[in-house]
Amino acid sequence: MKKLNIAQTIVSFLVVGLIGPASVFAATSPSLGTAATFGILSSTYTPTIANTTITGDLGYTTLSSGLFFTVSGSTYTDVSGVPAGAVYQQAGIDQSTALNTGPDGLNVQTCTPITGTLDAVDLDGAGPMVPGHFVPGCYAVTGAMNITATTNIYLDGAGTYIFKSTAALTTGADSKVILNGASACDVFWAPAGATSLGANSTFIGTDIDAAGISIGDTVNWVGRALAFGGTILSNHDIISIPTSCTPVTPTPTPVVTRHSQTALPTPIVPIIGVIKVPTPLALPAGPGKVTYNYTVWNVGGLQALRDVSLIDDKCSQIRLLTGDINGNNLLDPGETWKYDCTANLTSTTTNTAIATGYSNDPYHTATIATAVATVVVGTPIQPPLINVVKVPSQLTPFPYGGGNVTFTYTVTNPGVVAMHNVSANDDKCSPVSFVSGDTNGNNLLDPGENWVYTCTSNIKVSTGNVATARGDANGLTAVAYSFVNVLVSSPELPNTGFSPAGFTISWLDIILAIAVIVLAIWLIVVSKKGKRRMNI
């Protein structure tokens, strides 16, 4: 096998590092004509027993099950041999035109070839080393096109996005298509095979697929399912045609900055909160169903949180009910997202919900919150519930060397029984002191009371710490945790000729610097060897 020498290796580094962004073929949104008003357009429509909500029109020739759907618009059918209405037929024609005809037809436009797993696509034009981010354009996959379960893809910037494939389109459970400056009006999917959307996923755009569309349980779809000539199956889904074509305000995409003189924004510590309340708290008659109700909110309040998710170790079918008021897939300051999940319990069960989110800035700093609850089975004892939220006085980085930060802890009782022996502690700060909240002075954390504690500490380096709150009632102990970070800046770099406020360094800069050093050493070695030969 031929080996590269040091010089060849360096050249390879330099070539790779200096290649420009890949070009992406531009795309144009096709006219949907009368099909634009349809949330679902199919020949056979199969709604399962769980109700589906359709904001828009519904069209079908055959309804293969009961009336398990709600439609806000008109319904156009061909039931019992009655000729389909002119609007239904024209919508089918317009669907075909948008897919196949004219310069704006989806299958006519020239596209950039990409791999089949969209969340793994590393598109230079969307930012080096940021898989799953796309800029406006037309993209084509040879074979199946998919989005992996629990992952996201981002549509960065205003413009038209077209995704085509020569086979099926499949999205995994809990995956998301996220608008990051794009509009749902200008996102189009055109697979040659059938479409299958995973349970609890979020999907954006108009999917034109006469091969059939299967929509998993509790899918939130902003766009249109157009399968005139094919079958559509839905199950407890929400399908809404876009009502506003104003692009969502874009958020920064994390990119590798190359010799940038533009200052990055100041990092802000994100904080998320979650409360979980089971209904009922006790099943005295024995095994039965319990519905967990979750509230997730933005504690920090200085910026939106992105990629918000909620999981529970004992309940898997979590549904987002309400809260994303503007439909931008961001947990904005002031928003409260409501979820629920139902489980069948056969014995006394303690479970933990975990909410996560990321700062809406180039740093994508993670934040996490947990909520623990116990449901008693076989006895009428009501277990206690407790929650704690911790907020530092400093949400932006301290200068190098750190400083004093005061943590404020708010302990609440979301349950139905008062608690005694209530305490709050912190693994990196002591003592944690009670300030206020026991409004009736009974030394019990009553439902509805907010007990406030504080603790001050000198932080010298970036630190993550955990607060723990506990309370007792009815022979049981409730526990809650709160996680937060305090940031401290690193030492400043010396003056290099760049603007101090705007100087940034990237991995590319580091690689190039190392390459230059290695090259210089290699040249020195070669030069010395040459001199030795000459002396000989």
N, C-alpha and C positions, 0 to 999 in steps of 0.2 A: 504493500500500500504506500502510495506517495505521501510524504509528510510535508506539511507547510513549515517553512522556517519562520523565525521571529518576524522578519520584515514582511513576509506574506500575510502573517496573522494580523499585523498592525494595519496593513492596507485593507484587509477584510473589515476590520473594525471601522476604519474611516469611511469605507464605501457604504456600509450598512448605516452608519450614523448620519451620513450626509444625504442619503436618498430622500427626496421630497415626498409629500403626502400622495397616496394613490388617488388618481382621478376617478370621479364618480359621474356616471352619465346622468344628466338632468332628467327630471320627470315632469309630466303635465297631468293634472287631474282631469279625468274624462267627465263628460256630462252624463249623469245618471237618468235624466229625463224624469218620467213619472215614477221610476223605481226609487227615486230619492226619498219618497215619503214612507217607504216600507221599512219597518223594523225587521219583519220576517216575510220573505217571498219564496214560496215553495210550491211543488206539486202535491207532495204528501207532507202533512204536518203532524208530528207525534209529540204532543205535550204529555209528560207523565203526570202522575197523580199529585205531585207537588206543584203548586201554582207558579206560573211564569208571568212576569209583568212585562208588557210590550208597550213602550212609549213610541207610538207611530202607527202605521197601517199594518194590517196582516193580510196576506194573500195565500190561498191554497186551493187545490182541487179536491183533495181527499183529507178528511180529518180522521186519523186512525185511533183516537181515544176520546175520552170525555172532554168537557169544557174546563180543562185545568189551566186556564190562562186568563189574563186581564189585558184588554186592549184599550189604549186611550184614543186611537184613531178609528179609521173605518176598516171593515173586514170585507174582502172580496173573495168569493168562493164559487165553486162549481159543484155543489152538493146535489145529489139525487138527479143527476143528468141535466140540471139547469145550466144553460150556457154561461160560461164565465163572463163577467162584465168586461166592457171595453177597456176600463182602466187596468184590470188585472192582465189582460192580454197585452196591452201596450207596455206595461211594466216589464213583462217578459222579453218583449222585443228590445226595449231600452237597456235591459240587463245585458243582452247579447251584444248590442252595439257598443256599450261601454267596455266590454271585454275584448271584442275582436275587430272592430271597424274603425276606419279613419285614422288619422295621425295620432289621435289621443287615446286610441284603444289600448288597454293594458297589455295585450299580447302583441301589439305592434311596436311598442316603444323599445328602444335599445337599452340594455341593462348591463350593469357591472356584475360580473360573476363573483359569487361568494360561496362559502361552505354552508352546509345544511343546518348546523347548530348556531342559531343567530346570537345567542348570548355569549358564544365563544369567538365571534368574529372580531378580529383586531383591525379595525379600519383606520388607517393613518389619518384620513381626513377628519375623523371625529376625535383625534387625540391619541398620540402614541401610547401603547400599553394600557388602553382602556377598552377591554372587550365589551361588546354588547351595546356600544354607542354608535348611532348612525346619524349622518347628515342627510339633508334632503337629496333624493335621487331615486333611481330605479335599480333594483337588485334582483338577481336571478340565481336560482339554485338548480343544479342538475341533480335530480333525485328528490328525496324527501326533505322538507323544511321543518325545523322544530325549534321550540324553546324549552330548555330543560326545567324540570320541576323546581319550584322555589327560587327561581332566578328571575332577573329583570332584563329587559332591553329598553333603551332610551332613544327617543327621537328628538335630536338636538337641533332646534332652530326651525323657523317658519319655512314652509315649502311643501312640495308634494313628495310622499314616500310611497313607493310601489315595491311589493315583495311578491315575486313569482317563483314557481317551482314546477318541475316536470312530474312531480308525484304529490304525495299527501302533505298537508299542513297539520302538525300536532303541537299543542302546547301542554306542558306538564302542570300538575296540580300546584296551586298557590303561586304560579308564575304571574308576571305583570308586564304589560306594555305601558310605558310611562311617557307621557307628553312632557317634553322639556323645551318648550318654545314652539312646538308643533300644534296643529289643529286636527281634531278627529275628522273634520270634513275632508282632509287631504291625505288620508292614510288608506291605502288599498292593498288587498291581498288577492292573489289570483293563482291558487294551486291547481294543478291538473288532476290530482287525486282528492280524496275526501278530506274534509276538515274535522278535526277532533280537538275540542278545547277542554283542558283539565279542570277538575273540580276546584272551586274557590279561587279561580284565576281572574285576572283583570285583563280584558282584551279591548283593543282600540282599533277602529277603522271599519271599512266596508269590505266584506269578504264575498267575492263572487265565485261560486263553486257549485255548478250543476251536478257534480259527483256526490254531493250530499254534505250536510253539516250536522255534527253531533256536539251538543253543548252540555258539558258536564254539570254536576250539581252546584248550585249557588255561584254561577259565573256572573260577573258584572261586566257587561259589554256596552261600550259607547260606540255605536256604529250601526251597521246593517248586516243581516244574514240574508244574502240573495242567492237562492238555489232554485230558481224557476226551472222545472224539468227534473228536479231531484227531491230528496227527502231531508227534512230538518227535524231533529229531535231536541227537545228542551226539557229541563228538569230544575224547577225552583230557581230560575234565572231572572236577571234584570237586563233587558235589552232596550237601549234608548238611542234613537237617532240623534245626531248632533243638533243641538238647538242654537248654538252660537258658534260662529266660525272665527271668532277672535282668538288668535294664538295665545296659549298660556305663557305668562312671563317666563322667559328661560332662566334657568339657574346655571351657575358655572359648572363646566365639565372638568373633572380633574385631569390635567394634561401635564406632560413634561415640558417645562418652559425652557426654550433654547435661547440663552443670552437675552432674556427679557429684562427690560428696564421699567416694567410696569409693576408697581407694588402689589403683592397679594393682599387680600383683605385680612383684617385682624381675626384670628380664630376666636370663636365664641363657644363656650362649653354648652353643649345641648343637654337638656334634662327632660326625661319622659316620666310620666306617672301612670300607674294602673291600679284600679280597685276592682276586686272580684267579690260578688255577693251571690251565694247559692240560694235558690228557691225550690223547695224549702230547705232550712238548715238541719232539719231532723226528719227521719222517716220512721216514726214509732212503730208502725205496723209491719215493718220489714222492708225487703228490697223494693225498689221503685225508681221512677225517673226523677232527675234533678236538672233544673235549668240554671246554668251559671250565667250571670249577667256581668259584663265587663265594661268599665269606663276607662278610656285611655285619653290622656290630655297632655298638652305641651306645657311642662312646668316652667322651663326657662323663659319662654315667652319673647325672646329677642330675635328669633328667626324660625322659619318653618323647619319641620323635620321631614326627611324623605325616607323612602323604603321602609315604612313602618310595618311591623309584623307583630302578630300575637299568637302564641302557642300555649297549649295546656298539656301537662304530662298525663292527664287522665281523661281528656275530652278532645277529640280530634276534629269534629265538624264545626269549627268556629266560624260564625258568619258576621260580617260587618253589616250592621243595620242602618245606622245613620251617622252623620257627623261631617263628612267631607262636603261642606256646604257649596264650595265653588267647583267641585269636581276636578281639582288639579292634582289629586293623589299625594298631596302634601298635608301633614298635620300642622296647620297654621296656628299661630298664637290666637287664643280665644276659642278654637274649635275643641269640641268634645266628641270623640268617636265612641259609639256604642256597639258592642258585640254581644252575641250570646252563643251558647253551646249546650246541648242536652246530652246527658249520659244516664245509663241505667246502672245504679249502684246496688250491689248485693251485700256489702258490708261497710262498716264505718270507714270513710275514705278521706285522706288528706291529700290535696293536690296543689300544684304550683303553676300559676300562669306567668309567662315571661313576655313582656313587651319590649321591643327593640326599635330603634330608629337611628338616623344618621343626620349630622348637621348638614344644612343646605348650603354648603360652601365647598371650595376645592379640597378641603381636608377630609370631608366625610367622617368626622369623629363620631364614634359609636356612643349610644346611650342605652341603658338597660334598666328596667324596673320589674319587680316581681310582686305577686300577690298570692298569699297562701290562705287556703280555707279548708275547714273540716266539716263534713256532713256526717251526722251520727245516724246509724241504721239500727233499728230494733229497740230504741228507747226514746222517750220524749225530751231528753236533755237537749237544751239549746246551746250549741258551742259558741264561743266568742270569736269575733273578727277584729283585727287591728290593722292599721295602715300607717306608714310613715313616709314623709317626703322631706328630703334634705336639700337645702339650697345654700351654696357658698356666697359670701359677700362679693367675691371676685369671680366674674364669669369670663373675663378676658385675661390673657397671660400677664403675670407679674413680670417686671423687668428682671434681668439676670440677678440672682441673689435672693429672689423671693420676697416675702413679706407676711404680715399678719392677715389671716383670713378668719372670718367668723361664720360658722355654720349655723343655720337656723333649721330646726327640726320641727315639723308639724305632725303630731300623732293624732289620729282620728279613730273613731269607732263606727264602722259601717254596718255593724251587726245589730242585734236586738237586746243583748244583755249587757249590763254595766260590768266593768272589769276593775279588779283591785290588783295590787302589786305591780302597777304599771311602771315601766322603766324604759329609758332610751340610752343607748351607749354607742360609741364610735371607736373603731379599731385604731384610728390614727389621731384621736383628739380626746383629751380629758382635762377637767371633769365636764360632763354634759349636765347643765344646770336647768332646772325647771323655771320657767318665766311666768306663764299665765295659762288659763284655760279652764280650771276647775271652778266653773261659774257658781255652783251651789255649795262649794266647800265640803263635799262629802268624801273626798279622797277616792272617788270612783270615776273612771273614764266612762261617762254616760254616752249612750248613742246621741250623736249630733254635736258633742263637745269637740273642740280643737285644743289640744294641749301643746304649748309651744316651749321648746327647749333651745338653748344656744350653747356653743362651745367655740373658743378661740384658740388658734394654733398658728405657730410660725412655720410657714412652708418654704423650704429652700430650693427644692427641685419639684418637677411635675409629679403629682401624687394622686393616686386613686384610693378612696377610702369607703368603708361600708358602715352605715348606721343600722342598728338593730333595735326594734321596739318589741316589748313583750307585755302581756297582760293576762290575768287569770280570771276565770269564771266557771262555775259549775264543775269544778274539778278538772278543767281543761286549760291549756295554755295556748294563747294565740301569739303568733310571731310574725314580724314583717321586717323587710330589709329595704334599704335605699342606697344606691350606688351613685357616686359623683366624682368628678375629676377637678383638680386645681392645676392650672398650667403655669409653668415658669419658663421664661425665654432662655435660650442658650446664649453663650457669649457671642457678641457681634464679631463678624469677620473684619479683617483690616481693610482699609481703603484700597480698592483695586482700580479706581478710575470710573466705576459705575456709580450711578446715583445711589447714595446710601439707602434711600427709602425703597428703591426699586431693584436692588441687586438680588438675584436669585441664582441658585446653582442647581443644575440638574444632573441626573445620572449620566447623560450624554457628555456633559462637561467633564465629569470625573473620568469617564472612560477615555475621552480624548486626551486629557492631561496625562493619564497613566500611559497611554499609547505613545505620546511624545517623549515621555521620560524613558520608556523602554527603547524607543527608537534611537534616542540620543546615546544610551548606554551601548546599544548594539553597534552604532557607528564608531564609537570610541574603541570598542573591542576589535572591530574590523580594521580600523586605522592602525592600532598597535600591532596586529598580526601582520599587516602589510609592511610596516616599518621593520619588523623583525626579519621578514623574508628579505627585504632590501639589504639589511645589515649582514645577513648571511651571504 
